[in-house]
Amino acid sequence: MTVTSQPSGSPVPRRPLTRRLLATLAAAALAIGLATPSLAVAATSTPSPSATASSPTLAAAPAGNGILRPGEALTVLTTLANPGGATVSSRPATLSIGSAPLADDASLTRWLSGDTSGVTLQQLATGTLDATAPTSQTSVTFTVQGTDPALAGRAAGVYPVLARTNGEAALEAPTVIVIPADGATTPLAVVVPITAAPRTRGLLTANELAELTAVDGPLSAQLDAVDGSLSTLAVDPAIPAAIRVLGSAAPPTAVAWLQRLLALPNDRFALQFGDADLSAQIHAGVSTPLAPTSLQSYMSANDFTQDVATVATPRPTSSSEPGQPAFPDLGALLDIGTAAPNVFWPATGSVDGSVLSALGALGTDAAPARILVSSANLTEAPPTASAASSGVVTAVYDAEISRALTTAAGENDTARRGAALAAVSGHLAFARTGSPDRPVLAVLDRGTDRSRVSLRATLGALASTPGYTPTTLAAIASAPRSDVSIADAAPDSARAADVTDLLTGEQTIDRFATILDQPELLTGRERAEVLQVLNVAWTGDAARTAVADHRAATQTTLDSVGILSSDFRLVSSSAPLRPWVRNDLPWPITVELRTQPDDVRLRVQPSTPINAQASANTRVEVPVEARIANGEVTVGMQLYSPTGEPIGARQNVSVEVRAEWESIGLIVFIALVAAFLGIGVVRTVASRRRARAAMDDAAAAE
């Protein structure tokens, strides 16, 4: 690695745009103190949009999350990554800085996305990137002293910085440094989601909970990151519910995690169960967002006794007889601690006027609804994060800050995370430009692939940003509000169609569940799964696949009860049909078997009540009576629930009627017996007559 710094020279004119490659937004940066004079951290680079997967890429990362105070040295790590199969030769590299600060947030976004037009750069330092072997990377650290004329005396602002390689196939990596401004501190609140990865099952399993809440698990990492901060937590209530339904069988790490969550002093609000997509539901015509109805099917009586019912349940349950299970009610299962009511966070970018008005109507006088809205959904940037639209209270989070913050939290590579945090610092600097004391709200958008280090580094950098003081969502909500207008947005019609399809399937399950003594065992599970499939993290093809998988699972449930039968031969005037009722459900069912022959030659009992055992086949006897004629008769059989809903597929059984064979055989037998008896009598009488005649003849002869 070669490191070279030099005094600044004259401005360097920009080359034509056609000779510049787009650089990565997630350029490398360093997660060390602002005063560190040099860096020796290896980093990987992110390909620019114009680069192929095998093309070398360049990344630049300023130290200290891009914050440069007057008099401090500027240190930038520049890394060339080579994912290809050929060695990249050694090449010179330069570091330049803009002669003037960027004008506004929009120009910052353009610069980081690779649009360097209109920017005049001044060269700061040169260096050499050594030859880079395939699938490896090489770095050079540029260090420019704070006394350098190019840095000394610069006014506060956000300055563009560019690292560039010269020679064959020049590469560029834009980033920024921020010279902080003095003035009143700005309140800054951040919302952090506490969620798990999306799934199609209604609740996390015990094995999944054990993995997620382990010391190095994602859920543990989320609590580690927010512990000690003022972050407002957006908690998916399906996670505490998944722990509590296991009762005494809950993994110890999951119970400890839940107790830790409840003990945190952070402000919080509940996401919808499974973090379901609120906007998609409203666009599908659902006036009140869906909510879980019952989680009874996930609980086992063996895991709930009066001695252990409160292990994972923070408040008392309903009383029960000694020794009987004391199941927690739905409210206890979903409890996330002391939470703000009627706070809604739709998927980023999905809010329009219809969503806002529908969610706003869910509030009360005592607890008005508050909707988190991205600034990208407004017609113009609001003067403050506390706002209202058409009388509905909105908490407006900065779209650019939140996007860069989410990128940083998702980067497990130190350099890329630091580059994203430099972008965060730039956007935060512009957020104070209009009114330094106006509250700013940012969100760490949903995501589950975040390490403990990434989350803590991201939230720590946010809390230490110059000019800002941490605050909460509740504090922003109490600030004076400004009026804002929601921009028109095309709803996601495909996702709304998914909601309609899922609700249609749920209605079918509701009718099917009437075969159970407790229909909520089935309907509650179905609602939980529907909400999980509507998780905002399901997008694109993954969302279509999740819906298709759930549709297949719904059909499997509907096919879990049916009739097993075969053709039958009736050789007497009466005998029972003996079909089986198949029940693959884990609960006993009550159904009615209705039979209907297609011919009057057979009389069948029209209705037979059946109590079928769980996960078993139950034999049924249906009385059948044949009439005089013989022949083949088709008997239709259909199961019905106690409420008259058809269950399973209709079955047709062919019955071969030979009901008169028995009578005819008896008559023939009697006739034969009578004939033989008659013949015997006739022969006996004739024999006696012949004997008497012989005796008479003998007497006469004498």
Disulfide bonds with the S-S distance in Angstrom:
none
